[in-house]
Amino acid sequence: MIKGRNIYSLIGMTVLLAAIPAVYPAASALDDAMAEARTIESKFESGSRSLRGNSLDDYLEYAALNSPGLKAAFYSWKASLEKVPQISFSDPILSYGYFGENVETRVGPQEHRFSIRQRLPWPGTIKSGKNAAFKAAETAYQKYRSSKFSLYYKIKKAYYDLYLLGREIEIMRDNISLLEHWEAVARNRYSTGLASQVDVIKTQIELAKLENRLQTLDDGIIPQKEYLRSLIFLPDSIDIPVPDSIEFKLVEIDAAIIKKTANDFNPDLLAINHLVEKERAALTHTRKSNLPIFNIGLDYIATGEAINRDMEDSGKNPWVINFGISLPIWFGKNKSRTNEARARLIEAEHLGSSMSLQLEAIIEQKMYELRDAERRVELYQGGLIAKSEQSLNSTLKAYQTGDLDFLNVIDAQRQLLDFHLEMERALVGYAESRAELEMLIGKDIENHEI
């Protein structure tokens, strides 16, 4: 017979063993990360699914809420966060045994056995395991940030490329219209004997070339739109108009500040840094795991009444506290496990050094491209296009007076067309280089976050 007070004692011991806390110094950091994850997830769930407008910011906002790739990166981080609380004590084992043949004792027959066991790892094992898991989660968070900046850059570049394609088409059409006008002039002069048929033929050849280029550009609109649509994850029912302008502003950028900002905020570099910390904690965890594991337990034996119920201690239920310790005698296995963890730490450290050097080199290249694009923008805006227009007008007047042949007009017109196109390409090149630089440093240059 099991007495009530003894049942309560057994339950109390079970609860005590199961409630041994795991010490984790970064619990507040985990709480903060969990809170941030809930905030982001709520935006995914309750954010607007409609496109507000057709500006670049509208596309970025829509993609941030609807991109499956970005959501996948987010939930990878969230899943990593959920791993941290799982690093804890193993569940206690509660077992029951029934004596098929009662063991007769002086105070009565033993009828049932209740046991509870709890494994207790070496002090610090759980702490180091949680630290490693949390650093792995921080690595996943930086990968989520990297995915977001990468997505933003791809959208910006596709948007700028679509704008450039539209501007090239517009400039080409303007030049075709102007050339058609001059072709009519050439025909009139030919009909009056003031020009040769060669001038008319040259004009028609140039027109055919421009019309062919225009057709090629027109054919590129649909695939460029669809590429941008795929990045934003827009449904087919929503049209993407060709942008008629882009926000452009030359920003003073200090290379030293850019490099420092990249070292502090580049998500890929931060991910590697967290990976190093994770592997360092994992090495500590491995060393702790190679140490003995303690076992504590309690056995409770239910005893029936003695034959002579008047005997002292009749039916008394004995209980036993058990202690045990594992013996980590397989030294080769434990050493190999430690060596593996150490090798992974060294690998992560070298990855960090390599990433830092590569990042610095890439930033130098992008800064050069930015300066080059800025110089070309200032070159064309500073008067090169205006001078080319003056040259064309002078050439046209000289042709009309018979001082120059029509080939000079064609060359002047072609030069002006090229300058207009190069101007737009320089603008887009600057915007794209700046967008890529923002992806690399993990900050927004336009809004003066650096």
Phi, psi and omega in degrees: 000134180263121181279147185302316183295330179286325175298316179298323178296318180294315179297319180297320179293322178298312180297320181298315181292324183285340187260012179296120186285153173259124182281128181218108187292336184263025182299322180293322177295322177296317178299318179297317180295319178298319179296319178295320179297320179295322179296314180295318181296322178295327176293320177300319187279325185249358182293159182294136177260004180254145179280124184290321183197199183243021177278166178299318179298323177297318180294318180296317180297317181295316181296322180298333182265341190235352183292120178297323180297319179291321177296321179299316178296322179296312183288337171295319176294315182298319178297323178294322177298321182290346178285334186298310180296344181284342178280100185203190176294149174291157180296139175295150181253120177253126182230160182226137177231140180244129180281111178297321172239120183299137175273113183282130175235176183296327184265001178141170181281137175278123189248322184222153174230128175245133182226148173223137182230143176223128175273134180238108180292167179302139181308133180096347182294314181292319179302312180293325178295319178293321178299316179297317180294322180291320177294325175296323178293321178294326174298316179296325179295318179293328176292326175296315177300318179298319178297321181293313179294322179295319178297315179300317180296316180298319179294315179299315181296316179296321179295314180294321178296322178293319176300313182298318179299318178297319180292321178298320178296315180297315180295320180296318179295320178299319181289325176296317178299317180293320180291326176298322177297316181289330176296322176294321177298316181297320179294319178297317180293325178293321181293335180263001178082010180272349180216160179270165178295336180301322180298318179295316181296317179299320179296317180294323177296315179296320177298317180298320179295316180293321179294325176293317177296322179296319179297320177298318179294317179301321180293340181275351183295310185298309179299326178292320176296316182293326177295315177297321179299319181294326179289321182278340185065045178275143174291159182295338183289344181261122181278148176248106179286156176286124180299137179266353178198162173230148177286121185228129179208123176288124183247135177290121185236125179266122184299321181296319179294320179300314181295318179295319179297320178297318179296330183272332191231351180302121187295325180292320178292319177296324178298318178295319179299317177293326177296320177299314179296323179295315181292328177294317176294324179294324177296316176299318180297320180295317179297319178294323182292338179281351180273165183301151175249132181268152176231133176232141182207171179220128174250137179230125184248122178277125184241133178284175179290145177292160178303317175265098186293344179277356180293143179297139182066022178298130179074015181290133184263112180282156175219151187226132172265131183248141173231141178211167180211138177283156181244100181284073186269350181272076188296326180297315179297315182295320179295317180297321179295321177292319179297323177297314180297321179293320179295322178293325177294314180297319177301314181297321179296318178292324176299320179297316179296317179296316180298318181297316180293318179296319181298317180297319180293318180295320179296320177301317180295317181290326176295321176297314180297324179294314180295321180296315179297319179297318180296319180291323177299312180295327179296311182285320178290334185282003175135350183296318179293317179299319179292324178294322177295320177296319180297320179295316180297319179295319179296319180296318179296319179295323178295318182294333178268358177086008180280336179228155176272173187289339178300324177295323177295316179299316180296319179294320178294319179296320179296317180295320176301313181298321180295318178297316180294317180296326177298313180294321179294324177294318177299311181292322178299319178296314182297320181289321178296320178294320178296320179291323177296321177296323177296321182289323184268348180071027179216161179263113181288320185301321181269015174059045177277355178241000000 
